């Protein structure tokens, strides 16, 4: 079942640098996939620990799917959502600073 909320991880620095004209737009190199990868609630902890372990200044963006105006694709098997090119800022409900525990891991609990 598709969730109402999905999550995206980004460093604070990149978050500040990638907002323009009411949109969040990651920078891509030519030939790269220009979709923004977001994750279902039950996948975000795994992604945070595999991609951002031991890092600080990481933001978890809370995104409401119904508010996104860009094209959205779902991969329910992987628990991923792909947003084409950009996310309008009014679809981002919150930005939560993540702090790893003493072992450098993130514990993220999201209740439905």
DSSP file (Angstrom, degrees, kcal/mol; ACC not computed):
  #  RESIDUE AA STRUCTURE BP1 BP2  ACC     N-H-->O    O-->H-N    N-H-->O    O-->H-N    TCO  KAPPA ALPHA  PHI   PSI    X-CA   Y-CA   Z-CA
    1    1 A X              0   0    0      0, 0.0     2,-0.3     0, 0.0     0, 0.0   0.000 360.0 360.0 360.0 137.1    0.0    0.0    0.0
    2    2 A X        -     0   0    0      1,-0.1     2,-0.1    38,-0.0    72,-0.0  -0.558 360.0-133.2 -76.6 132.9    1.3    3.4   -0.9
    3    3 A X        -     0   0    0     -2,-0.3    62,-0.1     1,-0.1    -1,-0.1  -0.362   7.3-134.9 -80.2 163.7    2.0    5.7    2.1
    4    4 A X  S    S+     0   0    0      1,-0.1    61,-2.7    61,-0.1     2,-0.4   0.791  92.7  48.6 -81.6 -32.9    0.9    9.4    2.4
    5    5 A X  E     +A   64   0A   0     59,-0.2    36,-0.4    60,-0.1     2,-0.3  -0.892  64.1 177.7-113.4 139.2    4.3   10.4    3.7
    6    6 A X  E     -A   63   0A   0     57,-2.4    57,-2.9    -2,-0.4     2,-0.3  -0.847  18.3-133.2-129.5 170.5    7.7    9.6    2.3
    7    7 A X  E     -AB  62  39A   0     32,-2.1    32,-2.7    -2,-0.3     2,-0.4  -0.943  13.1-169.9-133.7 146.4   11.2   10.6    3.4
    8    8 A X  E     -A   61   0A   0     53,-1.5    53,-3.4    -2,-0.3     2,-0.4  -0.995  15.2-142.8-134.7 139.7   14.3   11.9    1.7
    9    9 A X  E     +A   60   0A   0     -2,-0.4     2,-0.3    28,-0.3    51,-0.2  -0.860  28.9 154.8-107.1 138.1   17.8   12.3    3.3
   10   10 A X  E     -A   59   0A   0     49,-2.0    49,-3.4    -2,-0.4     2,-0.1  -0.985  43.2-104.0-156.6 149.1   20.1   15.2    2.6
   11   11 A X  E  >  -A   58   0A   0     -2,-0.3     4,-2.4    47,-0.2    47,-0.2  -0.431  33.9-117.8 -71.9 153.7   23.0   17.0    4.3
   12   12 A X  H  > S+     0   0    0     45,-2.6     4,-2.2     1,-0.2     5,-0.2   0.895 115.0  52.7 -58.3 -40.7   22.1   20.4    5.8
   13   13 A X  H  > S+     0   0    0     44,-0.3     4,-2.1     1,-0.2    -1,-0.2   0.935 111.0  44.9 -62.4 -47.9   24.6   22.1    3.4
   14   14 A X  H  > S+     0   0    0      1,-0.2     4,-1.4     2,-0.2    -1,-0.2   0.872 109.8  56.6 -66.0 -36.0   23.1   20.5    0.3
   15   15 A X  H  < S+     0   0    0     -4,-2.4     3,-0.4     1,-0.2    -1,-0.2   0.938 109.8  44.8 -59.2 -47.0   19.6   21.3    1.5
   16   16 A X  H >< S+     0   0    0     -4,-2.2     3,-0.7     1,-0.2    -1,-0.2   0.895 116.3  46.3 -64.2 -40.7   20.5   25.0    1.7
   17   17 A X  H 3< S+     0   0    0     -4,-2.1    -1,-0.2     1,-0.2    -2,-0.2   0.645 108.3  55.6 -78.3 -15.4   22.3   25.1   -1.6
   18   18 A X  T 3< S+     0   0    0     -4,-1.4     7,-3.2    -3,-0.4     2,-0.5   0.172  79.7 100.2-111.1  18.3   19.6   23.2   -3.6
   19   19 A X  E <   +F   24   0B   0     -3,-0.7     2,-0.3     5,-0.2     5,-0.2  -0.896  42.7 155.8-102.8 131.4   16.5   25.3   -3.0
   20   20 A X  E >   -F   23   0B   0      3,-2.7     3,-1.4    -2,-0.5    -3,-0.0  -0.940  60.4  -9.4-157.5 131.8   15.5   27.7   -5.7
   21   21 A X  T 3  S-     0   0    0     -2,-0.3     3,-0.1     1,-0.3    -2,-0.0   0.829 129.3 -46.7  52.3  39.8   12.3   29.4   -6.8
   22   22 A X  T 3  S+     0   0    0      1,-0.2    67,-2.7    66,-0.1    68,-0.4   0.609 119.6  98.3  83.4  11.7   10.1   27.3   -4.4
   23   23 A X  E <   -FG  20  88B   0     -3,-1.4    -3,-2.7    65,-0.3     2,-0.6  -0.947  66.8-134.5-132.5 152.6   11.7   23.9   -5.3
   24   24 A X  E     +FG  19  87B   0     63,-2.7    63,-2.0    -2,-0.3     2,-0.4  -0.942  32.7 176.2-100.0 121.0   14.3   21.5   -4.0
   25   25 A X        -     0   0    0     -7,-3.2    61,-0.1    -2,-0.6    -2,-0.0  -0.908  19.3-147.1-132.2 103.5   16.4   20.5   -6.9
   26   26 A X        -     0   0    0     -2,-0.4     2,-0.4    59,-0.2   -11,-0.0  -0.315  27.5-110.2 -62.2 153.6   19.4   18.2   -6.3
   27   27 A X        -     0   0    0      0, 0.0     2,-0.4     0, 0.0    -1,-0.1  -0.713  37.1-169.2 -85.8 136.5   22.4   18.7   -8.6
   28   28 A X        -     0   0    0     -2,-0.4     2,-0.3     4,-0.1     6,-0.1  -0.929  18.7-129.2-123.9 150.5   23.1   16.0  -11.2
   29   29 A X    >   -     0   0    0     -2,-0.4     3,-2.3     1,-0.1     0, 0.0  -0.672  49.4 -80.8 -89.7 153.7   25.9   15.3  -13.5
   30   30 A X  T 3  S+     0   0    0     -2,-0.3    -1,-0.1     1,-0.3     3,-0.1  -0.276 118.9  23.4 -56.6 135.0   25.1   14.7  -17.1
   31   31 A X  T 3  S+     0   0    0      1,-0.3    -1,-0.3    -3,-0.1     2,-0.1   0.274  95.7 121.3  91.8 -10.5   24.0   11.2  -17.7
   32   32 A X  S <  S-     0   0    0     -3,-2.3    -1,-0.3     1,-0.1     2,-0.3  -0.476  77.3 -92.9 -83.1 157.4   22.9   10.6  -14.1
   33   33 A X        -     0   0    0     -2,-0.1    -1,-0.1     1,-0.1    -4,-0.1  -0.553  33.2-155.9 -66.0 124.6   19.3    9.7  -13.1
   34   34 A X        +     0   0    0     -2,-0.3    51,-1.4    -6,-0.1     2,-0.3   0.234  55.7 111.5 -93.6  14.9   17.5   13.0  -12.4
   35   35 A X  E     - C   0  84A   0     49,-0.2     2,-0.6    50,-0.1    49,-0.2  -0.625  68.0-127.3 -87.5 148.7   14.9   11.5  -10.1
   36   36 A X  E     - C   0  83A   0     47,-3.4    47,-2.6    -2,-0.3     2,-0.6  -0.852  24.2-138.1 -94.7 122.6   14.9   12.3   -6.4
   37   37 A X  E     + C   0  82A   0     -2,-0.6   -28,-0.3    45,-0.2     2,-0.3  -0.717  26.7 175.9 -88.7 122.5   14.8    9.1   -4.4
   38   38 A X  E     - C   0  81A   0     43,-3.3    43,-2.5    -2,-0.6     2,-0.3  -0.799  16.3-137.3-119.7 164.4   12.4    9.0   -1.5
   39   39 A X  E     -BC   7  80A   0    -32,-2.7   -32,-2.1    -2,-0.3    41,-0.2  -0.926  14.0-111.8-131.8 148.6   11.6    6.2    0.9
   40   40 A X    >>  -     0   0    0     39,-2.8     3,-1.8    -2,-0.3     4,-1.1  -0.308  44.2-103.3 -65.9 157.8    8.7    4.6    2.6
   41   41 A X  T 34 S+     0   0    0    -36,-0.4     4,-0.5     1,-0.3     3,-0.4   0.850 120.4  54.3 -54.9 -37.7    8.6    4.9    6.4
   42   42 A X  T 34 S+     0   0    0      1,-0.2    -1,-0.3     2,-0.1     4,-0.2   0.537 111.4  45.6 -78.1  -3.8    9.7    1.3    7.0
   43   43 A X  T <> S+     0   0    0     -3,-1.8     4,-2.1    36,-0.2    -1,-0.2   0.598  87.6  84.5-108.0 -16.5   12.9    1.8    4.8
   44   44 A X  H  X S+     0   0    0     -4,-1.1     4,-2.7    -3,-0.4     5,-0.2   0.848  88.3  51.7 -65.7 -36.2   14.2    5.1    5.9
   45   45 A X  H  > S+     0   0    0     -4,-0.5     4,-2.3    63,-0.2    -1,-0.2   0.933 110.5  49.5 -64.2 -44.3   16.2    3.8    8.9
   46   46 A X  H  > S+     0   0    0      1,-0.2     4,-1.8     2,-0.2    -2,-0.2   0.913 113.6  46.2 -59.3 -44.2   18.0    1.2    6.7
   47   47 A X  H  X S+     0   0    0     -4,-2.1     4,-2.5     2,-0.2     5,-0.4   0.914 110.4  52.7 -67.0 -43.6   18.8    3.9    4.1
   48   48 A X  H  X S+     0   0    0     -4,-2.7     4,-2.2     1,-0.2    -1,-0.2   0.913 113.3  44.3 -58.4 -43.1   20.1    6.3    6.8
   49   49 A X  H  < S+     0   0    0     -4,-2.3     4,-0.4     1,-0.2    -1,-0.2   0.782 116.1  45.6 -76.2 -27.0   22.4    3.7    8.2
   50   50 A X  H  < S+     0   0    0     -4,-1.8    -2,-0.2    -5,-0.2    -1,-0.2   0.815 127.5  25.4 -84.3 -29.6   23.7    2.4    4.9
   51   51 A X  H  < S+     0   0    0     -4,-2.5    -2,-0.2    -5,-0.2    -3,-0.2   0.687 133.3  27.3-106.4 -21.5   24.3    5.8    3.3
   52   52 A X  S >< S+     0   0    0     -4,-2.2     3,-2.1    -5,-0.4    -3,-0.2   0.237  72.6 150.6-130.1  14.5   24.9    8.2    6.2
   53   53 A X  T 3  S+     0   0    0     -4,-0.4    52,-0.2     1,-0.3     3,-0.1  -0.208  77.0   9.1 -53.6 138.1   26.3    6.2    9.2
   54   54 A X  T 3  S+     0   0    0     50,-2.3     2,-0.3     1,-0.2    -1,-0.3   0.480 102.3 122.9  70.0   5.5   28.6    8.2   11.5
   55   55 A X    <   -     0   0    0     -3,-2.1    45,-0.4    49,-0.3    -1,-0.2  -0.724  44.6-158.6 -98.9 149.0   27.6   11.5    9.7
   56   56 A X        +     0   0    0     -2,-0.3    43,-0.1     1,-0.2    41,-0.0  -0.635  66.6  48.8-112.8 175.1   26.1   14.5   11.4
   57   57 A X  S    S+     0   0    0     41,-0.3   -45,-2.6     1,-0.2     2,-0.4   0.881  73.6 149.2  60.2  41.2   24.1   17.4   10.0
   58   58 A X  E     -AD  11  98A   0     40,-0.8    40,-3.0   -47,-0.2     2,-0.4  -0.887  32.5-153.5-105.5 135.8   21.8   15.1    8.1
   59   59 A X  E     -AD  10  97A   0    -49,-3.4   -49,-2.0    -2,-0.4     2,-0.6  -0.877   6.3-151.4-108.1 141.2   18.2   16.2    7.5
   60   60 A X  E     -AD   9  96A   0     36,-2.7    36,-2.4    -2,-0.4     2,-0.4  -0.957  18.0-149.2-107.3 113.8   15.3   13.9    7.0
   61   61 A X  E     -AD   8  95A   0    -53,-3.4   -53,-1.5    -2,-0.6     2,-0.6  -0.702   2.0-147.6 -84.9 131.6   12.7   15.6    4.8
   62   62 A X  E     -AD   7  94A   0     32,-2.8    31,-2.4    -2,-0.4    32,-1.1  -0.898  22.6-170.1-100.3 117.1    9.1   14.6    5.5
   63   63 A X  E     -AD   6  92A   0    -57,-2.9   -57,-2.4    -2,-0.6     2,-0.7  -0.921  20.8-142.7-120.1 129.7    7.2   14.8    2.2
   64   64 A X  E >>  -A    5   0A   0     27,-2.9     3,-1.4    -2,-0.4     4,-0.6  -0.813  12.3-153.0 -90.6 116.4    3.5   14.6    1.6
   65   65 A X  G >4 S+     0   0    0    -61,-2.7     3,-1.0    -2,-0.7    -1,-0.2   0.837  89.8  60.0 -60.6 -36.8    3.0   12.7   -1.7
   66   66 A X  G 34 S+     0   0    0    -62,-0.4    -1,-0.3     1,-0.2   -61,-0.1   0.698 103.2  53.5 -68.2 -17.0   -0.4   14.3   -2.5
   67   67 A X  G <4 S+     0   0    0     -3,-1.4    -1,-0.2    24,-0.2     2,-0.2   0.600  80.8 106.8 -92.5 -12.8    1.2   17.7   -2.6
   68   68 A X    <<  -     0   0    0     -3,-1.0     4,-0.1    -4,-0.6    19,-0.1  -0.494  47.4-170.2 -70.5 130.1    4.0   16.9   -5.0
   69   69 A X        +     0   0    0     -2,-0.2    -1,-0.1     2,-0.1     3,-0.1   0.617  60.2  85.9 -97.2 -13.6    3.4   18.5   -8.4
   70   70 A X  S    S-     0   0    0     16,-0.2     2,-0.1     1,-0.1    15,-0.1  -0.347  97.4 -79.1 -77.8 165.8    6.2   16.6  -10.3
   71   71 A X        -     0   0    0     13,-0.2    13,-2.8    -2,-0.1     2,-0.4  -0.443  50.1-158.7 -65.6 137.5    5.8   13.2  -11.8
   72   72 A X  E     -E   83   0A   0     11,-0.2     2,-0.4    -2,-0.1    11,-0.2  -0.971   9.4-169.8-125.3 135.4    6.0   10.4   -9.2
   73   73 A X  E     -E   82   0A   0      9,-2.4     9,-2.9    -2,-0.4     2,-0.4  -0.949  11.3-146.4-123.0 146.4    6.8    6.7   -9.7
   74   74 A X  E     -E   81   0A   0     -2,-0.4     2,-0.4     7,-0.2     7,-0.2  -0.888  17.1-173.4-115.1 141.6    6.5    4.0   -7.1
   75   75 A X  E  >> +E   80   0A   0      5,-2.8     5,-2.0    -2,-0.4     4,-1.4  -0.811  11.6 177.8-125.8  89.4    8.6    0.8   -6.5
   76   76 A X  T  45S+     0   0    0     -2,-0.4    -1,-0.1     1,-0.2     5,-0.0   0.802  76.4  60.5 -66.2 -29.3    6.6   -0.9   -3.8
   77   77 A X  T  45S+     0   0    0      1,-0.2    -1,-0.2    -3,-0.1    -2,-0.0   0.894 115.5  33.5 -64.1 -39.1    8.9   -3.9   -3.7
   78   78 A X  T  45S-     0   0    0     -3,-0.5    -1,-0.2     2,-0.1    -2,-0.2   0.579 107.5-122.8 -91.3 -11.5   11.8   -1.7   -2.8
   79   79 A X  T  <5 +     0   0    0     -4,-1.4   -39,-2.8     1,-0.3     2,-0.3   0.874  67.6 133.4  69.9  37.1    9.8    0.8   -0.7
   80   80 A X  E   < -CE  39  75A   0     -5,-2.0    -5,-2.8   -41,-0.2     2,-0.4  -0.888  43.1-160.8-124.1 152.1   11.0    3.7   -2.9
   81   81 A X  E     -CE  38  74A   0    -43,-2.5   -43,-3.3    -2,-0.3     2,-0.5  -0.995  10.4-152.0-128.9 136.0    9.4    6.6   -4.6
   82   82 A X  E     -CE  37  73A   0     -9,-2.9    -9,-2.4    -2,-0.4     2,-0.5  -0.945   5.7-162.5-113.8 122.1   11.0    8.5   -7.4
   83   83 A X  E     -CE  36  72A   0    -47,-2.6   -47,-3.4    -2,-0.5     2,-0.5  -0.904  25.6-119.6-105.1 127.0   10.2   12.2   -7.9
   84   84 A X  E     -C   35   0A   0    -13,-2.8     2,-2.6    -2,-0.5   -49,-0.2  -0.530  69.4 -42.2 -71.7 117.9   11.1   13.6  -11.3
   85   85 A X  S    S+     0   0    0    -51,-1.4     2,-0.3    -2,-0.5   -59,-0.2  -0.204 118.1  14.8  70.0 -49.0   13.6   16.5  -11.2
   86   86 A X        -     0   0    0     -2,-2.6     2,-0.5   -61,-0.1   -16,-0.2  -0.987  55.9-135.8-157.4 158.8   12.3   18.6   -8.3
   87   87 A X  E     -G   24   0B   0    -63,-2.0   -63,-2.7    -2,-0.3     2,-0.2  -0.989  29.5-125.2-121.9 124.6   10.1   18.7   -5.2
   88   88 A X  E >   -G   23   0B   0     -2,-0.5     3,-2.0   -65,-0.2     4,-0.4  -0.478  22.2-127.3 -66.0 136.9    8.0   21.8   -4.6
   89   89 A X  G >  S+     0   0    0    -67,-2.7     3,-1.4     1,-0.3    -1,-0.1   0.764 104.6  65.5 -62.6 -27.7    8.8   23.1   -1.1
   90   90 A X  G 3  S+     0   0    0    -68,-0.4    -1,-0.3     1,-0.3   -22,-0.1   0.616  94.4  61.1 -72.7  -8.7    5.1   23.2    0.0
   91   91 A X  G <  S+     0   0    0     -3,-2.0   -27,-2.9   -24,-0.1     2,-0.9   0.602  85.8  87.0 -84.7 -13.9    5.1   19.4   -0.3
   92   92 A X  E <   -D   63   0A   0     -3,-1.4   -29,-0.2    -4,-0.4     3,-0.1  -0.784  55.7-179.8 -91.9 108.3    7.8   19.2    2.4
   93   93 A X  E     -     0   0A   0    -31,-2.4     2,-0.3    -2,-0.9    -1,-0.2   0.799  61.5  -3.0 -79.8 -30.7    6.0   19.2    5.7
   94   94 A X  E     -D   62   0A   0    -32,-1.1   -32,-2.8     2,-0.0     2,-0.4  -0.990  49.8-143.3-158.6 159.0    9.1   19.0    8.0
   95   95 A X  E     -D   61   0A   0     -2,-0.3     2,-0.5   -34,-0.2   -34,-0.2  -0.981  23.7-166.3-128.6 116.2   12.9   18.8    8.2
   96   96 A X  E     -D   60   0A   0    -36,-2.4   -36,-2.7    -2,-0.4     2,-0.4  -0.908  17.3-133.0-111.1 126.1   14.1   16.7   11.0
   97   97 A X  E     -D   59   0A   0     -2,-0.5     2,-0.4   -38,-0.2   -38,-0.2  -0.640  23.1-147.1 -76.3 126.5   17.8   16.8   12.1
   98   98 A X  E     -D   58   0A   0    -40,-3.0   -40,-0.8    -2,-0.4     2,-0.4  -0.793  13.2-170.0 -97.4 137.8   19.1   13.3   12.5
   99   99 A X        -     0   0    0     -2,-0.4     8,-0.3     8,-0.1   -43,-0.1  -0.992  19.1-131.5-126.4 124.6   21.8   12.5   15.1
  100  100 A X        -     0   0    0     -2,-0.4     6,-0.2   -45,-0.4   -47,-0.0  -0.343  24.0-116.0 -71.7 157.0   23.5    9.1   15.2
  101  101 A X    >   -     0   0    0      4,-3.6     3,-2.2     1,-0.1    -1,-0.1  -0.092  46.4 -77.8 -78.0-173.2   23.8    7.2   18.5
  102  102 A X  T 3  S+     0   0    0      1,-0.3    -1,-0.1     2,-0.1    -2,-0.1   0.765 133.5  54.9 -60.7 -26.0   27.1    6.3   20.1
  103  103 A X  T 3  S-     0   0    0      2,-0.1    -1,-0.3     1,-0.0     3,-0.1   0.402 120.1-109.0 -87.1   2.2   27.7    3.5   17.6
  104  104 A X  S <  S+     0   0    0     -3,-2.2   -50,-2.3     1,-0.3   -49,-0.3   0.579  80.2 124.1  81.9   9.6   27.2    5.9   14.7
  105  105 A X        -     0   0    0    -52,-0.2    -4,-3.6   -51,-0.1     2,-0.4  -0.687  57.1-127.4-104.0 156.4   23.8    4.4   13.8
  106  106 A X        -     0   0    0     -2,-0.3     2,-0.5    -6,-0.2    -6,-0.1  -0.829  10.6-159.9-101.4 139.9   20.5    6.0   13.4
  107  107 A X        +     0   0    0     -2,-0.4     2,-0.5    -8,-0.3    -8,-0.1  -0.971  17.8 177.2-117.8 112.6   17.3    4.8   15.1
  108  108 A X        -     0   0    0     -2,-0.5     2,-0.5   -10,-0.0   -63,-0.2  -0.966   7.5-176.7-123.3 117.4   14.3    6.1   13.3
  109  109 A X        -     0   0    0     -2,-0.5     2,-0.5   -64,-0.1   -67,-0.1  -0.961   1.9-176.0-117.9 120.3   10.8    5.2   14.5
  110  110 A X        -     0   0    0     -2,-0.5     2,-0.4   -69,-0.1    -2,-0.0  -0.964  10.6-154.2-118.3 123.9    7.9    6.4   12.5
  111  111 A X              0   0    0     -2,-0.5    -2,-0.0     1,-0.1   -70,-0.0  -0.797 360.0 360.0 -99.3 138.8    4.4    5.7   13.7
  112  112 A X              0   0    0     -2,-0.4    -1,-0.1   -71,-0.0    -2,-0.0   0.452 360.0 360.0 -81.0 360.0    1.5    5.6   11.2
